[in-house]
Amino acid sequence: MLAIFVGLFACLVYLFQSWIYEKYWDKGLRLTLGFSKDAAYRKEEVDLIEVVENRKKLPLPILTVKFETSRNLVAKDDKNSSVSDNYYRNDIFTMRSMRKVTRTIPFYCEQRGYYDIHDVTILAPNLFLKNEQVARVDKDVCIYVYPERIVDDYTNNILSRITGDVLSKRHRQEDVFEFRGIRDYAPTDEMRTINWKATARTGDLKVNMKNYTSLRAVRIFLNLEDTGILKHTEADEYAMALAASLCESILASGMRVILETNGVDVKNGQRISVPESGGRSQLDTILKSLARIDTNQPILPFVETLGQQVKDNTAGVYTILITAEVRDEFVNLVKDIVNLKSDFHVLQVYERQSEEKDVWGGITSNVKTVFIKD
């Protein structure tokens, strides 16, 4: 008889605690996920901070927190995790009543990109470790991983020379729309500058003189087109790093920057384009835009998409083209810029020195070749 009573009592206890846990297990339960900073550079480390709070008297003997993120964020602590197409993590907590637990998970930012934490799930069984309860948690946790910082001295010297060339022409840009006067022809003058009416009137060759205006902005065109059988992923990544570094140095000098690319935004599928602006906020916008470029999506053809824009509005701007892919159409576009007498530079990226080819003919003075340094 005593055994039956004990058995019934145990059943009642089990059913009662099962009902209590089913009804109240998630009351006062708080989960906070967040990165230690909103953005990091490629190859830097960042911490994911996981905070669990049990703000009630009911203990949770086992609480499991599950979530997924990109495999390009590499956890330095590989316990309770697995990696396949994504990074999957299961963290187990023992939550006594009125307890708060904080865990810090270091991550290595292996690749540039825009990453979020998704499919966040909390699971908790009852006191007898049965009847597991499940709840999905809607968390807006993301991080921007910017292109890596350029640390190679040779490449930095090239970028410094380009920046110096931009700054030297900052107040010496001829404005074709500002007429200043007429003077005698000199052998170094171009035929297009001759004023034929003044020449006919005076009987001597005369040329127009233009006023000088300040260089308004620097336009950076980033070409990520890759038509080869083998994708030049690292070359494209390095091209983005070059663009980021140039934008940073030019903006720091007080000038304004425009960024145009044929890359696609991973968030909205639109072409990345950053209009003219200056200051630290412009750098933040550019770095975040570069982070969101999805090179796995089809890249728009550069000449068809941006060719006319490269040739338009050249007065008052300095143009810099960055590319790892050089086809005949791109070379012809650069030759058109030469004919427009625009101030420009081309930065061509190679993964290794053995790939270098002479495709530029007589315009090599405006072309700088960069090799990826490990």
N, C-alpha and C positions, 0 to 999 in steps of 0.2 A: 504493500500500500504506500509506504514511504517512497519507494522508487517511482511509483506512478505520479505521486504528488511532486516530487523533485523534477520528473520529466515534464509535467504540465507547466510547472513554474519556469523551467528553462525555456520551454516553447513560448510562454507568454513574454519572458524577458527578450527573447530573440525577436519576436514579432513587434514588441513595443520599440526596441532600439532600431529595428529595421524601418518602422514607420517614422520614428523621430529623425533618422538620418535621411530618409527619402524626402521628408518635408523641410528640414532645416539645414541640410549639409552645406548649402551654398549661401546661407544667410551670414552676412558679415564677412564673407570671403572676398578678398581683393587681390587681384593680380596686376602688377605693373611691369611692363617690359619697355625698355628704352636703351638706346645707344648712348655712350658717354659723350658723344658729340654728333651733330647733325651731318657732318661731312668729314671725310678724310681723303688723303692722297693715296693713290695706288702704292702698294708695298708698305703702307703704314699699318699700325695696329690700332684697334679700337675695342672697347669693352661693351658687351651687352649686359645690362644690369637687370636682374630678375628679382622682383620683390613680391613675396607672398605674405598676406596678413590674414589671420583667423581672428576676427573681432567678435567672438562669441565664446561661451563657456563649453560648448560641445567640441570635444577634440576630434581631430581627423587623423587616425593612425597612419594612413598612407594617402598622400595626395600626389597625383602625377600630373605634370604640366608637359604638354606636347606642342611642338610647333615646327614649322618648316621655313627655310630660307634658301637662298642661292648657294650652290656649291662653290661659288667664287669667293664667298666669305669662309675662310678656313679656320675652324675652331682649334685653338692650341690644346684644349682639353678635349680629347676624343672619347671620353667616357660618356655613357648613356646616349650615344649618337651613332648614326650610320649615314653613309654618303652613297648616293647612286645618281639619279638625275638631279636631285636636290639634296640639301643637308637636312636630316631629320634628327630631332632631339627629344629625349624623354628624361625629364628631371623629376626625381622622387623626393618628397618632403614628408617629414613627420611633424604634424602641426598640432601642438598642444593648444589648449584654450588660451585666448588672448595672447597669441604669439605672432611675431613678425620675423621672417627669415629673408635675408638678402644674399644673393649669389652673383658673382661677377664672372662672366665668361669671356676670356680674351679671344678676339678674332683677328686674323691676318687678312688684309684686303688684297687678295691675289690679283683681281682684275678690276679695271675701271667699270663703272656701271651705276645703275640706280636699283637698289635692292630693298625689299620689304620683308617683314616677318608676317607670315600668313598661316592660316589653318591652326590657330591657337585653340587648344582644347584642354579642359581640366577634367580629371577623372578621380573619383573617390569612392571606395567601398565603405560598407558599414563597419561597426565595431568588430564583427566576426569576419571581416574581409570578404564579404559576399555582396551580391546585388550592387555592382558598381554603378554609380551615377555619373552621367556625362553632361558637360556643358560646353558649348562653343562660345568663345570670347572674341568679340569684335575689337581688334586692336589696330590702330593706325601707326605702325612703327616702320620707319624707313631710314635709309642712309644713302647719301650721295658719295660715291667714290670717284674722285677727280683723276684726271690723267696724272701719271707719275711726274715728279719733279725732275728736271734735267740737272744731272750732277756731273756730267762729262765736261771737262774744261774746254776741250776742242769745240764741242757744239756750243757751249756757252759763249765762247769767243766769237763764233759766227753770229749768234743772236745779238751780241753786244755791238758788233760792227753794223748790223742792219739797223738796230735801234739808233745808233749814233748817226747813221746816214739820214734816217727820218728826222732826227732832231736838228741836224745841220741845215736841213731844207725847210725847217718849220716856218721861217719868216722870209724865205726866198722863193716862194712859189709864184710863177708868172700867171696872171689872170688873163685869159684870152678875151674876156669880155670887157676889160678895163683899158680903154685907149689913153695913152699918155702923150703921144706926139709922133713926129716924123723925123727921121734922120737919114743921113747918107748910107747907101748900101756898103756893106763890108763883105769880103770873100767868104766869111764864115756864116753869113746869113742864109737862111733857107729861102727858096723861091716863093713859098707860100706867104712869106711876110712882106713881099714887095707890094707897095701901094702904087698901082698902075696909073691911077689918075694923077697923083702927084708927080710920077715919073714923066708922064706925057706933058704935064704943065711946065715942068722945069727943064726937061731934056736930060736929066740925070736920074740914075736909079735911086729911088727912095724906099725906105722900109718903115713899117709901123712899129712903134714902141709901145709895150704894154706895161701897165702898172704891176707891182708885186703885191701879193696878198699873203696872209698867214695860211699855213697848211691847216686845214680844218680838222681832218681826221685821218685815221689809218684804217683801210679796209683789209681784212684778212679773209681770204677765200681758202677753204679747206676742202680738198678733193679726196674722197674716200672710195672712189670708184676702183673696182678690182675685177678686171676682165680675164685674168689668167685662170688656168685650170687649178693651180694651187693658190689658195688665198694668202695674201701677205698680211696676216693679222697683226703681227708685231710691228710691221712697218706702218700700218694705219694707226696703231696705238701710239707709236712714237710721233707720228705726224700730229696727232691731237695734243700730245705733250708739248711739242714745239709751239703750236698755236696758243696753248695756255700760257706758256712762258713768255712769249712775245706780247700777248695781251697784258700780262701783269707788268712787264717793264715799261711798256708804252703808256699804260694808264698811270703808272707811278710817276711818270714825267709830266703829268698834267694834261696829256692829250686825250682825245676822244677816239673810241674804237668801234668798228662795225665788224661783226663776224657773220660770214655766210658759208654754209656747207651744203653738200648734197646728201648728208646723212639724215636718217629718219628718227624722230623722237619716239622712244619706247612707250611713252605715256599716251600720246594722242595720234601717232602715225604720221604727223606732219613733218615737213622739212624743217630742220633747225636753222633759224635765222634770228640774229640778235641785232636790233636796230642801233643806230648811233647814240652813244651816251658816254659818260665818263665817271671817274671816281670808283670807290670801293664797291659800291652797289653794282656797277657794271661788271666788275671782275667776278663778283659772286654769281651774277646772272650767266656770264659766259662759262664759268666752271661747271655750274649745274647743268647748263645746256649740253656741254661736252660729255658730262657724265651720262646723260640720258640718250646719247646716240646709240642706236641698236645696229651693230654691224651685221647681225644675223638677218636683218630685213634687207630686201633689195635696195641697193643704193641707186639714186637717181643719176642719169648720165650727166656729167659735169658740163660739157660744152653746150648741150641742148638746154640745160636747166639754168645755168649761170653765165654762159658765154657772153650774151649781150649785156648783162649787168656788169660784167668785168670791164667791158669797153665803154660803157656809159658813165657819165658823171665823173670824169677823171680830173676835172679842174678842182684844185683845193684838197685833193686826197692823195694819199700814198698807198699803193696797192701791193700786197704781199700774197703770193700764191704758195700753198704748201701741198705737196702731193707725193704719193709713193707710186702712182701709176702714170706713165707718160706714153700717150699714144700720139699718132700724127695729128689728130684733131686738136689735142691740147697744145702741141708745139706750134701749130698754126695760129692758135688763139694768142699765144705769147708773142709771136711775131707781129700780130695785129696791134698788140699793145706797144711794141717797139715803134711801129709806124705812127702811133698816136703821140709819141714823145712823152709818154707818161712816166712818172717815177714809180718804179716797181722792182720787186725782187721775187725770185722763185726759189723755194727751198725744196729740193728733191731728196726723198728719203730712200735709202737702200738698207736691206737687212744685213748685207755683207758687201765688202769691197769688191769681190769678184763679180758682182752683178752690175757694176757701173758700166753704162754705155754712153757714147757720145752721140746724142740725138739732137743737140741744140744748134749745131752749125756755128754761126757767127755771133750768137747772142749769149755766149757763156759768161760774159762779164756781169750779167744780171742773175746768173744762176749759181746757187750754192748747193753743193752736195753734202749730205749728212749721212753717216753710217751709224747704225744702232750700236751702242756700247753696252756690254753686259756689266 
